[in-house]
Amino acid sequence: MSPLRLSHFQALLLFAFLVSLALGVLSRRAPKEQVKYAARSLFWFLLIGIGIGWIMYPFSR
Amino acid sequence: MTDEAVTKTDTAAGPAAERRAAMIAIAAWLLPGLGHALMRMWSRALACLLCVGALVFCGAGMRGNLFGWETADPFSRLGFVADAGSGVFYWIAKSVESGGPDVSHADGDYGTRLLAAAGVLNLLAALHAYEAARGRKA
């Protein structure tokens, strides 16, 4: 089986989506609250991940 | 019912409830989602199963490192604890792994993180199931 190849952003998106979904479902009771929590968590995962990426960008050159 | 009777009833039900909660936690660790399924929390059970399963599937597909117990390195042993947190998925991934890990690419390194995240997430879910079985969460 050929290995799964993902870009940095795809890997970040996959990780953030799955972890946010699990955290949302586990930490809130009402379905609407679960969706809101998961969406907020996903947003922060992506924002902080991309932010850290940009902070590290000057050091990669 | 007197206070003494209430206390006796509580202490009689206490260890049994604790045992049941512990069994649910172990079930939740062994098969992600099983602990919640035993308590008829179907959506949480399904979410745990799918999220942990998808993380392990992608992590193993990216040829991440599945740590084994037999190592002298404490960090690798810590990695084993995180990986083994995904229960039966860890042993399935370990048994079907043919080429071994490939952390020479970024994908393999990300795969290692996904596998560890799956295990830690499942341990969190098992803890949640344990607390729910004890009536402290729902």
N, CA and C atoms of all chains as a GROMACS GRO file, in nm:
protein
  597
    1MET      N    1   0.084  -0.119   0.000
    1MET     CA    2   0.000   0.000   0.000
    1MET      C    3   0.088   0.125   0.000
    2SER      N    4   0.062   0.217  -0.093
    2SER     CA    5   0.144   0.338  -0.097
    2SER      C    6   0.109   0.429   0.020
    3PRO      N    7   0.210   0.495   0.077
    3PRO     CA    8   0.184   0.579   0.194
    3PRO      C    9   0.097   0.699   0.160
    4LEU      N   10   0.023   0.743   0.257
    4LEU     CA   11  -0.064   0.859   0.242
    4LEU      C   12   0.021   0.985   0.243
    5ARG      N   13   0.009   1.066   0.138
    5ARG     CA   14   0.089   1.189   0.130
    5ARG      C   15  -0.004   1.310   0.145
    6LEU      N   16   0.022   1.389   0.247
    6LEU     CA   17  -0.059   1.509   0.270
    6LEU      C   18   0.033   1.630   0.279
    7SER      N   19  -0.020   1.744   0.238
    7SER     CA   20   0.057   1.867   0.255
    7SER      C   21   0.052   1.907   0.402
    8HIS      N   22   0.134   2.004   0.440
    8HIS     CA   23   0.135   2.050   0.579
    8HIS      C   24  -0.004   2.098   0.620
    9PHE      N   25  -0.068   2.174   0.530
    9PHE     CA   26  -0.199   2.230   0.564
    9PHE      C   27  -0.305   2.120   0.572
   10GLN      N   28  -0.298   2.023   0.481
   10GLN     CA   29  -0.396   1.913   0.485
   10GLN      C   30  -0.383   1.834   0.615
   11ALA      N   31  -0.257   1.811   0.657
   11ALA     CA   32  -0.234   1.737   0.782
   11ALA      C   33  -0.288   1.817   0.901
   12LEU      N   34  -0.266   1.948   0.899
   12LEU     CA   35  -0.317   2.035   1.006
   12LEU      C   36  -0.469   2.033   1.008
   13LEU      N   37  -0.529   2.040   0.890
   13LEU     CA   38  -0.676   2.042   0.879
   13LEU      C   39  -0.735   1.910   0.929
   14LEU      N   40  -0.673   1.800   0.890
   14LEU     CA   41  -0.721   1.667   0.931
   14LEU      C   42  -0.715   1.653   1.082
   15PHE      N   43  -0.600   1.687   1.140
   15PHE     CA   44  -0.580   1.677   1.284
   15PHE      C   45  -0.680   1.767   1.357
   16ALA      N   46  -0.689   1.893   1.313
   16ALA     CA   47  -0.775   1.991   1.381
   16ALA      C   48  -0.921   1.950   1.373
   17PHE      N   49  -0.964   1.901   1.257
   17PHE     CA   50  -1.104   1.862   1.239
   17PHE      C   51  -1.142   1.745   1.330
   18LEU      N   52  -1.060   1.641   1.328
   18LEU     CA   53  -1.094   1.521   1.406
   18LEU      C   54  -1.088   1.547   1.556
   19VAL      N   55  -0.985   1.618   1.599
   19VAL     CA   56  -0.972   1.646   1.743
   19VAL      C   57  -1.082   1.741   1.790
   20SER      N   58  -1.115   1.841   1.708
   20SER     CA   59  -1.222   1.935   1.745
   20SER      C   60  -1.356   1.863   1.755
   21LEU      N   61  -1.380   1.775   1.660
   21LEU     CA   62  -1.506   1.699   1.661
   21LEU      C   63  -1.518   1.616   1.789
   22ALA      N   64  -1.412   1.545   1.823
   22ALA     CA   65  -1.414   1.460   1.944
   22ALA      C   66  -1.428   1.546   2.070
   23LEU      N   67  -1.356   1.656   2.077
   23LEU     CA   68  -1.363   1.742   2.196
   23LEU      C   69  -1.502   1.804   2.210
   24GLY      N   70  -1.560   1.846   2.096
   24GLY     CA   71  -1.694   1.905   2.099
   24GLY      C   72  -1.798   1.806   2.149
   25VAL      N   73  -1.791   1.684   2.098
   25VAL     CA   74  -1.889   1.582   2.136
   25VAL      C   75  -1.873   1.541   2.282
   26LEU      N   76  -1.749   1.538   2.329
   26LEU     CA   77  -1.725   1.493   2.467
   26LEU      C   78  -1.752   1.602   2.571
   27SER      N   79  -1.727   1.727   2.534
   27SER     CA   80  -1.730   1.830   2.638
   27SER      C   81  -1.863   1.904   2.649
   28ARG      N   82  -1.952   1.887   2.554
   28ARG     CA   83  -2.083   1.954   2.562
   28ARG      C   84  -2.194   1.851   2.548
   29ARG      N   85  -2.311   1.884   2.605
   29ARG     CA   86  -2.420   1.788   2.605
   29ARG      C   87  -2.518   1.809   2.489
   30ALA      N   88  -2.562   1.933   2.470
   30ALA     CA   89  -2.660   1.963   2.365
   30ALA      C   90  -2.593   1.962   2.228
   31PRO      N   91  -2.658   1.900   2.128
   31PRO     CA   92  -2.597   1.893   1.993
   31PRO      C   93  -2.555   2.029   1.937
   32LYS      N   94  -2.638   2.132   1.960
   32LYS     CA   95  -2.606   2.264   1.909
   32LYS      C   96  -2.479   2.318   1.976
   33GLU      N   97  -2.468   2.296   2.105
   33GLU     CA   98  -2.349   2.339   2.179
   33GLU      C   99  -2.226   2.262   2.133
   34GLN      N  100  -2.246   2.134   2.102
   34GLN     CA  101  -2.134   2.051   2.055
   34GLN      C  102  -2.079   2.105   1.924
   35VAL      N  103  -2.171   2.141   1.833
   35VAL     CA  104  -2.129   2.194   1.702
   35VAL      C  105  -2.056   2.328   1.721
   36LYS      N  106  -2.112   2.412   1.807
   36LYS     CA  107  -2.049   2.544   1.831
   36LYS      C  108  -1.909   2.528   1.890
   37TYR      N  109  -1.897   2.438   1.987
   37TYR     CA  110  -1.767   2.416   2.052
   37TYR      C  111  -1.666   2.360   1.951
   38ALA      N  112  -1.711   2.264   1.870
   38ALA     CA  113  -1.621   2.202   1.771
   38ALA      C  114  -1.577   2.306   1.668
   39ALA      N  115  -1.670   2.392   1.624
   39ALA     CA  116  -1.636   2.494   1.525
   39ALA      C  117  -1.538   2.595   1.582
   40ARG      N  118  -1.561   2.635   1.708
   40ARG     CA  119  -1.471   2.731   1.772
   40ARG      C  120  -1.332   2.669   1.792
   41SER      N  121  -1.331   2.545   1.834
   41SER     CA  122  -1.204   2.475   1.855
   41SER      C  123  -1.127   2.461   1.723
   42LEU      N  124  -1.199   2.427   1.615
   42LEU     CA  125  -1.137   2.413   1.482
   42LEU      C  126  -1.077   2.546   1.438
   43PHE      N  127  -1.153   2.654   1.459
   43PHE     CA  128  -1.107   2.786   1.421
   43PHE      C  129  -0.976   2.821   1.493
   44TRP      N  130  -0.972   2.797   1.624
   44TRP     CA  131  -0.852   2.831   1.702
   44TRP      C  132  -0.734   2.742   1.665
   45PHE      N  133  -0.760   2.614   1.641
   45PHE     CA  134  -0.653   2.523   1.597
   45PHE      C  135  -0.588   2.578   1.470
   46LEU      N  136  -0.674   2.615   1.372
   46LEU     CA  137  -0.622   2.661   1.243
   46LEU      C  138  -0.552   2.796   1.257
   47LEU      N  139  -0.614   2.886   1.331
   47LEU     CA  140  -0.556   3.020   1.347
   47LEU      C  141  -0.419   3.011   1.415
   48ILE      N  142  -0.411   2.936   1.524
   48ILE     CA  143  -0.283   2.926   1.599
   48ILE      C  144  -0.179   2.850   1.516
   49GLY      N  145  -0.225   2.742   1.447
   49GLY     CA  146  -0.132   2.665   1.364
   49GLY      C  147  -0.072   2.748   1.252
   50ILE      N  148  -0.158   2.822   1.181
   50ILE     CA  149  -0.110   2.906   1.071
   50ILE      C  150  -0.027   3.022   1.126
   51GLY      N  151  -0.070   3.076   1.240
   51GLY     CA  152   0.005   3.186   1.305
   51GLY      C  153   0.146   3.143   1.342
   52ILE      N  154   0.158   3.026   1.403
   52ILE     CA  155   0.290   2.976   1.441
   52ILE      C  156   0.375   2.950   1.316
   53GLY      N  157   0.307   2.900   1.211
   53GLY     CA  158   0.377   2.878   1.084
   53GLY      C  159   0.439   3.007   1.030
   54TRP      N  160   0.361   3.116   1.036
   54TRP     CA  161   0.412   3.245   0.986
   54TRP      C  162   0.522   3.300   1.077
   55ILE      N  163   0.510   3.277   1.207
   55ILE     CA  164   0.614   3.324   1.300
   55ILE      C  165   0.746   3.252   1.269
   56MET      N  166   0.737   3.123   1.235
   56MET     CA  167   0.859   3.045   1.208
   56MET      C  168   0.914   3.069   1.068
   57TYR      N  169   0.833   3.128   0.982
   57TYR     CA  170   0.871   3.144   0.841
   57TYR      C  171   1.006   3.213   0.821
   58PRO      N  172   1.038   3.325   0.891
   58PRO     CA  173   1.168   3.391   0.868
   58PRO      C  174   1.288   3.301   0.903
   59PHE      N  175   1.269   3.209   0.998
   59PHE     CA  176   1.381   3.124   1.040
   59PHE      C  177   1.406   3.008   0.944
   60SER      N  178   1.310   2.983   0.854
   60SER     CA  179   1.326   2.870   0.761
   60SER      C  180   1.406   2.908   0.638
   61ARG      N  181   1.437   3.036   0.624
   61ARG     CA  182   1.505   3.081   0.501
   61ARG      C  183   1.656   3.098   0.524
   62MET      N  184  -3.710   0.566   5.571
   62MET     CA  185  -3.573   0.510   5.576
   62MET      C  186  -3.484   0.599   5.663
   63THR      N  187  -3.416   0.536   5.757
   63THR     CA  188  -3.330   0.615   5.847
   63THR      C  189  -3.201   0.653   5.777
   64ASP      N  190  -3.129   0.745   5.842
   64ASP     CA  191  -3.000   0.787   5.785
   64ASP      C  192  -2.903   0.670   5.778
   65GLU      N  193  -2.911   0.584   5.883
   65GLU     CA  194  -2.820   0.470   5.888
   65GLU      C  195  -2.846   0.376   5.769
   66ALA      N  196  -2.978   0.357   5.743
   66ALA     CA  197  -3.016   0.270   5.631
   66ALA      C  198  -2.969   0.327   5.499
   67VAL      N  199  -2.984   0.459   5.484
   67VAL     CA  200  -2.939   0.525   5.361
   67VAL      C  201  -2.789   0.504   5.343
   68THR      N  202  -2.716   0.524   5.452
   68THR     CA  203  -2.570   0.508   5.446
   68THR      C  204  -2.532   0.366   5.408
   69LYS      N  205  -2.607   0.267   5.468
   69LYS     CA  206  -2.575   0.127   5.435
   69LYS      C  207  -2.603   0.098   5.289
   70THR      N  208  -2.716   0.153   5.238
   70THR     CA  209  -2.752   0.130   5.097
   70THR      C  210  -2.646   0.191   5.006
   71ASP      N  211  -2.604   0.313   5.043
   71ASP     CA  212  -2.504   0.381   4.960
   71ASP      C  213  -2.373   0.304   4.955
   72THR      N  214  -2.330   0.256   5.073
   72THR     CA  215  -2.202   0.185   5.075
   72THR      C  216  -2.213   0.052   5.003
   73ALA      N  217  -2.337  -0.009   5.005
   73ALA     CA  218  -2.354  -0.136   4.935
   73ALA      C  219  -2.351  -0.114   4.784
   74ALA      N  220  -2.413  -0.003   4.738
   74ALA     CA  221  -2.418   0.024   4.595
   74ALA      C  222  -2.287   0.085   4.546
   75GLY      N  223  -2.213   0.149   4.635
   75GLY     CA  224  -2.091   0.220   4.598
   75GLY      C  225  -1.987   0.135   4.527
   76PRO      N  226  -1.940   0.026   4.592
   76PRO     CA  227  -1.836  -0.054   4.525
   76PRO      C  228  -1.882  -0.115   4.394
   77ALA      N  229  -2.010  -0.156   4.388
   77ALA     CA  230  -2.063  -0.214   4.264
   77ALA      C  231  -2.062  -0.110   4.152
   78ALA      N  232  -2.104   0.012   4.187
   78ALA     CA  233  -2.107   0.120   4.087
   78ALA      C  234  -1.965   0.157   4.043
   79GLU      N  235  -1.874   0.154   4.140
   79GLU     CA  236  -1.733   0.184   4.108
   79GLU      C  237  -1.676   0.078   4.015
   80ARG      N  238  -1.709  -0.049   4.044
   80ARG     CA  239  -1.661  -0.160   3.960
   80ARG      C  240  -1.715  -0.147   3.818
   81ARG      N  241  -1.845  -0.111   3.810
   81ARG     CA  242  -1.908  -0.096   3.678
   81ARG      C  243  -1.842   0.019   3.602
   82ALA      N  244  -1.816   0.128   3.673
   82ALA     CA  245  -1.752   0.244   3.608
   82ALA      C  246  -1.612   0.208   3.558
   83ALA      N  247  -1.539   0.130   3.641
   83ALA     CA  248  -1.404   0.089   3.601
   83ALA      C  249  -1.409  -0.003   3.479
   84MET      N  250  -1.509  -0.093   3.476
   84MET     CA  251  -1.523  -0.184   3.362
   84MET      C  252  -1.557  -0.105   3.234
   85ILE      N  253  -1.641  -0.003   3.251
   85ILE     CA  254  -1.677   0.081   3.137
   85ILE      C  255  -1.554   0.156   3.086
   86ALA      N  256  -1.472   0.206   3.178
   86ALA     CA  257  -1.350   0.277   3.138
   86ALA      C  258  -1.255   0.185   3.062
   87ILE      N  259  -1.241   0.060   3.112
   87ILE     CA  260  -1.153  -0.036   3.044
   87ILE      C  261  -1.208  -0.070   2.905
   88ALA      N  262  -1.341  -0.088   2.897
   88ALA     CA  263  -1.405  -0.116   2.767
   88ALA      C  264  -1.384   0.000   2.671
   89ALA      N  265  -1.396   0.123   2.725
   89ALA     CA  266  -1.379   0.243   2.642
   89ALA      C  267  -1.236   0.254   2.591
   90TRP      N  268  -1.141   0.209   2.673
   90TRP     CA  269  -1.001   0.212   2.628
   90TRP      C  270  -0.976   0.102   2.524
   91LEU      N  271  -1.027  -0.019   2.551
   91LEU     CA  272  -1.000  -0.130   2.459
   91LEU      C  273  -1.057  -0.106   2.320
   92LEU      N  274  -1.184  -0.066   2.314
   92LEU     CA  275  -1.246  -0.037   2.184
   92LEU      C  276  -1.304   0.103   2.190
   93PRO      N  277  -1.244   0.200   2.122
   93PRO     CA  278  -1.293   0.337   2.129
   93PRO      C  279  -1.444   0.346   2.102
   94GLY      N  280  -1.514   0.411   2.194
   94GLY     CA  281  -1.659   0.428   2.179
   94GLY      C  282  -1.741   0.325   2.253
   95LEU      N  283  -1.680   0.212   2.289
   95LEU     CA  284  -1.756   0.104   2.353
   95LEU      C  285  -1.808   0.147   2.491
   96GLY      N  286  -1.729   0.222   2.565
   96GLY     CA  287  -1.772   0.268   2.697
   96GLY      C  288  -1.898   0.353   2.689
   97HIS      N  289  -1.901   0.444   2.594
   97HIS     CA  290  -2.019   0.528   2.578
   97HIS      C  291  -2.135   0.447   2.522
   98ALA      N  292  -2.105   0.351   2.436
   98ALA     CA  293  -2.212   0.267   2.379
   98ALA      C  294  -2.279   0.185   2.490
   99LEU      N  295  -2.200   0.139   2.587
   99LEU     CA  296  -2.258   0.062   2.698
   99LEU      C  297  -2.352   0.147   2.782
  100MET      N  298  -2.330   0.278   2.779
  100MET     CA  299  -2.420   0.368   2.853
  100MET      C  300  -2.525   0.431   2.761
  101ARG      N  301  -2.537   0.377   2.642
  101ARG     CA  302  -2.634   0.421   2.541
  101ARG      C  303  -2.615   0.567   2.501
  102MET      N  304  -2.491   0.613   2.503
  102MET     CA  305  -2.461   0.747   2.451
  102MET      C  306  -2.411   0.727   2.308
  103TRP      N  307  -2.504   0.704   2.218
  103TRP     CA  308  -2.471   0.657   2.084
  103TRP      C  309  -2.390   0.756   2.003
  104SER      N  310  -2.428   0.883   2.007
  104SER     CA  311  -2.356   0.981   1.924
  104SER      C  312  -2.212   0.996   1.971
  105ARG      N  313  -2.192   0.996   2.103
  105ARG     CA  314  -2.055   1.006   2.155
  105ARG      C  315  -1.975   0.881   2.122
  106ALA      N  316  -2.040   0.766   2.130
  106ALA     CA  317  -1.972   0.640   2.096
  106ALA      C  318  -1.926   0.642   1.951
  107LEU      N  319  -2.017   0.684   1.864
  107LEU     CA  320  -1.985   0.687   1.721
  107LEU      C  321  -1.874   0.788   1.692
  108ALA      N  322  -1.884   0.905   1.755
  108ALA     CA  323  -1.782   1.009   1.734
  108ALA      C  324  -1.644   0.962   1.780
  109CYS      N  325  -1.639   0.896   1.896
  109CYS     CA  326  -1.510   0.846   1.947
  109CYS      C  327  -1.453   0.742   1.852
  110LEU      N  328  -1.539   0.648   1.810
  110LEU     CA  329  -1.494   0.541   1.721
  110LEU      C  330  -1.440   0.598   1.590
  111LEU      N  331  -1.514   0.691   1.531
  111LEU     CA  332  -1.475   0.745   1.401
  111LEU      C  333  -1.350   0.833   1.411
  112CYS      N  334  -1.347   0.919   1.514
  112CYS     CA  335  -1.232   1.011   1.525
  112CYS      C  336  -1.103   0.935   1.556
  113VAL      N  337  -1.108   0.846   1.655
  113VAL     CA  338  -0.988   0.771   1.691
  113VAL      C  339  -0.948   0.679   1.576
  114GLY      N  340  -1.049   0.614   1.515
  114GLY     CA  341  -1.021   0.525   1.402
  114GLY      C  342  -0.958   0.599   1.286
  115ALA      N  343  -1.013   0.716   1.253
  115ALA     CA  344  -0.960   0.794   1.140
  115ALA      C  345  -0.818   0.844   1.170
  116LEU      N  346  -0.793   0.887   1.293
  116LEU     CA  347  -0.658   0.933   1.328
  116LEU      C  348  -0.556   0.819   1.317
  117VAL      N  349  -0.594   0.700   1.367
  117VAL     CA  350  -0.501   0.586   1.358
  117VAL      C  351  -0.481   0.545   1.212
  118PHE      N  352  -0.592   0.541   1.137
  118PHE     CA  353  -0.584   0.500   0.996
  118PHE      C  354  -0.491   0.594   0.918
  119CYS      N  355  -0.513   0.724   0.935
  119CYS     CA  356  -0.431   0.822   0.862
  119CYS      C  357  -0.287   0.821   0.913
  120GLY      N  358  -0.271   0.813   1.045
  120GLY     CA  359  -0.136   0.810   1.104
  120GLY      C  360  -0.055   0.691   1.055
  121ALA      N  361  -0.120   0.574   1.053
  121ALA     CA  362  -0.051   0.453   1.006
  121ALA      C  363  -0.030   0.461   0.855
  122GLY      N  364  -0.128   0.519   0.784
  122GLY     CA  365  -0.116   0.535   0.638
  122GLY      C  366  -0.003   0.629   0.599
  123MET      N  367   0.026   0.725   0.688
  123MET     CA  368   0.136   0.818   0.662
  123MET      C  369   0.269   0.761   0.711
  124ARG      N  370   0.265   0.637   0.752
  124ARG     CA  371   0.382   0.562   0.802
  124ARG      C  372   0.445   0.631   0.924
  125GLY      N  373   0.356   0.665   1.016
  125GLY     CA  374   0.403   0.718   1.144
  125GLY      C  375   0.465   0.609   1.229
  126ASN      N  376   0.535   0.652   1.332
  126ASN     CA  377   0.604   0.556   1.418
  126ASN      C  378   0.511   0.504   1.526
  127LEU      N  379   0.489   0.372   1.525
  127LEU     CA  380   0.412   0.307   1.632
  127LEU      C  381   0.513   0.255   1.733
  128PHE      N  382   0.523   0.319   1.846
  128PHE     CA  383   0.625   0.283   1.944
  128PHE      C  384   0.592   0.149   2.009
  129GLY      N  385   0.696   0.072   2.036
  129GLY     CA  386   0.680  -0.054   2.109
  129GLY      C  387   0.726  -0.036   2.253
  130TRP      N  388   0.688  -0.133   2.338
  130TRP     CA  389   0.725  -0.124   2.479
  130TRP      C  390   0.873  -0.153   2.501
  131GLU      N  391   0.928  -0.242   2.418
  131GLU     CA  392   1.065  -0.290   2.442
  131GLU      C  393   1.167  -0.186   2.394
  132THR      N  394   1.192  -0.088   2.478
  132THR     CA  395   1.290   0.015   2.447
  132THR      C  396   1.345   0.070   2.579
  133ALA      N  397   1.468   0.119   2.572
  133ALA     CA  398   1.528   0.175   2.693
  133ALA      C  399   1.504   0.326   2.701
  134ASP      N  400   1.465   0.384   2.587
  134ASP     CA  401   1.445   0.528   2.581
  134ASP      C  402   1.314   0.568   2.648
  135PRO      N  403   1.319   0.652   2.752
  135PRO     CA  404   1.195   0.688   2.822
  135PRO      C  405   1.096   0.764   2.734
  136PHE      N  406   1.145   0.840   2.637
  136PHE     CA  407   1.054   0.914   2.549
  136PHE      C  408   0.979   0.818   2.456
  137SER      N  409   1.050   0.714   2.411
  137SER     CA  410   0.983   0.614   2.327
  137SER      C  411   0.879   0.538   2.409
  138ARG      N  412   0.911   0.516   2.536
  138ARG     CA  413   0.814   0.447   2.623
  138ARG      C  414   0.690   0.535   2.645
  139LEU      N  415   0.714   0.664   2.656
  139LEU     CA  416   0.603   0.760   2.668
  139LEU      C  417   0.520   0.757   2.539
  140GLY      N  418   0.590   0.746   2.426
  140GLY     CA  419   0.522   0.734   2.297
  140GLY      C  420   0.437   0.609   2.291
  141PHE      N  421   0.489   0.500   2.350
  141PHE     CA  422   0.412   0.375   2.353
  141PHE      C  423   0.284   0.394   2.433
  142VAL      N  424   0.295   0.461   2.549
  142VAL     CA  425   0.177   0.483   2.633
  142VAL      C  426   0.072   0.563   2.556
  143ALA      N  427   0.117   0.667   2.484
  143ALA     CA  428   0.023   0.747   2.404
  143ALA      C  429  -0.038   0.663   2.292
  144ASP      N  430   0.045   0.587   2.222
  144ASP     CA  431  -0.006   0.505   2.110
  144ASP      C  432  -0.101   0.397   2.158
  145ALA      N  433  -0.063   0.331   2.268
  145ALA     CA  434  -0.145   0.220   2.319
  145ALA      C  435  -0.278   0.270   2.374
  146GLY      N  436  -0.290   0.400   2.394
  146GLY     CA  437  -0.417   0.458   2.440
  146GLY      C  438  -0.530   0.434   2.342
  147SER      N  439  -0.499   0.408   2.216
  147SER     CA  440  -0.606   0.384   2.119
  147SER      C  441  -0.656   0.240   2.122
  148GLY      N  442  -0.612   0.163   2.220
  148GLY     CA  443  -0.666   0.028   2.243
  148GLY      C  444  -0.641  -0.068   2.130
  149VAL      N  445  -0.748  -0.131   2.085
  149VAL     CA  446  -0.736  -0.238   1.985
  149VAL      C  447  -0.682  -0.184   1.852
  150PHE      N  448  -0.706  -0.056   1.825
  150PHE     CA  449  -0.657   0.002   1.700
  150PHE      C  450  -0.503   0.001   1.696
  151TYR      N  451  -0.441   0.016   1.812
  151TYR     CA  452  -0.294   0.013   1.817
  151TYR      C  453  -0.243  -0.123   1.769
  152TRP      N  454  -0.305  -0.230   1.823
  152TRP     CA  455  -0.256  -0.363   1.787
  152TRP      C  456  -0.291  -0.398   1.643
  153ILE      N  457  -0.404  -0.349   1.594
  153ILE     CA  458  -0.438  -0.372   1.453
  153ILE      C  459  -0.336  -0.301   1.364
  154ALA      N  460  -0.309  -0.174   1.395
  154ALA     CA  461  -0.212  -0.098   1.315
  154ALA      C  462  -0.074  -0.162   1.323
  155LYS      N  463  -0.038  -0.211   1.441
  155LYS     CA  464   0.093  -0.274   1.460
  155LYS      C  465   0.102  -0.404   1.378
  156SER      N  466  -0.009  -0.478   1.374
  156SER     CA  467  -0.006  -0.606   1.305
  156SER      C  468  -0.009  -0.593   1.153
  157VAL      N  469  -0.075  -0.489   1.102
  157VAL     CA  470  -0.082  -0.473   0.955
  157VAL      C  471   0.034  -0.389   0.900
  158GLU      N  472   0.110  -0.328   0.992
  158GLU     CA  473   0.223  -0.246   0.950
  158GLU      C  474   0.327  -0.336   0.881
  159SER      N  475   0.355  -0.307   0.754
  159SER     CA  476   0.448  -0.396   0.682
  159SER      C  477   0.584  -0.330   0.659
  160GLY      N  478   0.583  -0.204   0.616
  160GLY     CA  479   0.709  -0.137   0.582
  160GLY      C  480   0.778  -0.070   0.698
  161GLY      N  481   0.714  -0.064   0.813
  161GLY     CA  482   0.771   0.008   0.926
  161GLY      C  483   0.755   0.158   0.912
  162PRO      N  484   0.794   0.233   1.013
  162PRO     CA  485   0.778   0.378   1.006
  162PRO      C  486   0.876   0.441   0.908
  163ASP      N  487   0.835   0.555   0.854
  163ASP     CA  488   0.923   0.631   0.765
  163ASP      C  489   0.915   0.778   0.806
  164VAL      N  490   1.002   0.815   0.901
  164VAL     CA  491   0.998   0.953   0.951
  164VAL      C  492   1.103   1.039   0.881
  165SER      N  493   1.152   0.990   0.767
  165SER     CA  494   1.245   1.072   0.689
  165SER      C  495   1.168   1.181   0.612
  166HIS      N  496   1.036   1.162   0.596
  166HIS     CA  497   0.951   1.264   0.535
  166HIS      C  498   0.866   1.328   0.643
  167ALA      N  499   0.818   1.449   0.613
  167ALA     CA  500   0.730   1.518   0.709
  167ALA      C  501   0.604   1.438   0.735
  168ASP      N  502   0.556   1.365   0.632
  168ASP     CA  503   0.434   1.286   0.648
  168ASP      C  504   0.446   1.183   0.759
  169GLY      N  505   0.560   1.115   0.762
  169GLY     CA  506   0.583   1.014   0.865
  169GLY      C  507   0.583   1.076   1.004
  170ASP      N  508   0.642   1.193   1.013
  170ASP     CA  509   0.646   1.264   1.141
  170ASP      C  510   0.506   1.306   1.184
  171TYR      N  511   0.428   1.357   1.087
  171TYR     CA  512   0.289   1.393   1.118
  171TYR      C  513   0.209   1.268   1.157
  172GLY      N  514   0.237   1.159   1.087
  172GLY     CA  515   0.169   1.033   1.118
  172GLY      C  516   0.193   0.991   1.262
  173THR      N  517   0.317   1.008   1.309
  173THR     CA  518   0.350   0.976   1.447
  173THR      C  519   0.265   1.059   1.544
  174ARG      N  520   0.249   1.188   1.511
  174ARG     CA  521   0.168   1.277   1.598
  174ARG      C  522   0.020   1.236   1.594
  175LEU      N  523  -0.028   1.198   1.475
  175LEU     CA  524  -0.170   1.158   1.464
  175LEU      C  525  -0.196   1.031   1.547
  176LEU      N  526  -0.101   0.939   1.544
  176LEU     CA  527  -0.118   0.815   1.622
  176LEU      C  528  -0.119   0.845   1.772
  177ALA      N  529  -0.030   0.933   1.815
  177ALA     CA  530  -0.025   0.969   1.957
  177ALA      C  531  -0.152   1.045   1.997
  178ALA      N  532  -0.198   1.135   1.908
  178ALA     CA  533  -0.320   1.212   1.937
  178ALA      C  534  -0.440   1.118   1.949
  179ALA      N  535  -0.446   1.015   1.863
  179ALA     CA  536  -0.556   0.919   1.869
  179ALA      C  537  -0.559   0.851   2.006
  180GLY      N  538  -0.443   0.810   2.054
  180GLY     CA  539  -0.435   0.742   2.183
  180GLY      C  540  -0.474   0.832   2.298
  181VAL      N  541  -0.423   0.954   2.297
  181VAL     CA  542  -0.453   1.048   2.407
  181VAL      C  543  -0.601   1.086   2.405
  182LEU      N  544  -0.655   1.102   2.284
  182LEU     CA  545  -0.797   1.135   2.271
  182LEU      C  546  -0.884   1.021   2.324
  183ASN      N  547  -0.842   0.898   2.296
  183ASN     CA  548  -0.921   0.784   2.344
  183ASN      C  549  -0.910   0.771   2.496
  184LEU      N  550  -0.794   0.802   2.552
  184LEU     CA  551  -0.781   0.800   2.698
  184LEU      C  552  -0.872   0.905   2.761
  185LEU      N  553  -0.881   1.022   2.695
  185LEU     CA  554  -0.970   1.127   2.742
  185LEU      C  555  -1.116   1.080   2.736
  186ALA      N  556  -1.150   1.011   2.627
  186ALA     CA  557  -1.286   0.959   2.611
  186ALA      C  558  -1.315   0.852   2.717
  187ALA      N  559  -1.216   0.769   2.748
  187ALA     CA  560  -1.234   0.665   2.850
  187ALA      C  561  -1.255   0.729   2.987
  188LEU      N  562  -1.181   0.836   3.014
  188LEU     CA  563  -1.197   0.909   3.140
  188LEU      C  564  -1.336   0.972   3.147
  189HIS      N  565  -1.382   1.025   3.034
  189HIS     CA  566  -1.516   1.083   3.028
  189HIS      C  567  -1.622   0.975   3.054
  190ALA      N  568  -1.603   0.858   2.993
  190ALA     CA  569  -1.699   0.749   3.013
  190ALA      C  570  -1.699   0.704   3.159
  191TYR      N  571  -1.582   0.702   3.220
  191TYR     CA  572  -1.570   0.664   3.362
  191TYR      C  573  -1.646   0.762   3.450
  192GLU      N  574  -1.624   0.890   3.423
  192GLU     CA  575  -1.692   0.993   3.503
  192GLU      C  576  -1.843   0.990   3.480
  193ALA      N  577  -1.884   0.965   3.355
  193ALA     CA  578  -2.028   0.956   3.324
  193ALA      C  579  -2.090   0.837   3.395
  194ALA      N  580  -2.017   0.726   3.399
  194ALA     CA  581  -2.070   0.605   3.466
  194ALA      C  582  -2.083   0.626   3.616
  195ARG      N  583  -1.999   0.713   3.670
  195ARG     CA  584  -2.010   0.744   3.814
  195ARG      C  585  -2.115   0.852   3.840
  196GLY      N  586  -2.174   0.904   3.735
  196GLY     CA  587  -2.278   1.005   3.749
  196GLY      C  588  -2.226   1.146   3.767
  197ARG      N  589  -2.101   1.166   3.738
  197ARG     CA  590  -2.044   1.301   3.757
  197ARG      C  591  -2.042   1.382   3.629
  198LYS      N  592  -2.072   1.317   3.517
  198LYS     CA  593  -2.079   1.387   3.388
  198LYS      C  594  -2.186   1.320   3.305
  199ALA      N  595  -2.237   1.393   3.206
  199ALA     CA  596  -2.335   1.329   3.117
  199ALA      C  597  -2.318   1.383   2.978
   0.00000   0.00000   0.00000
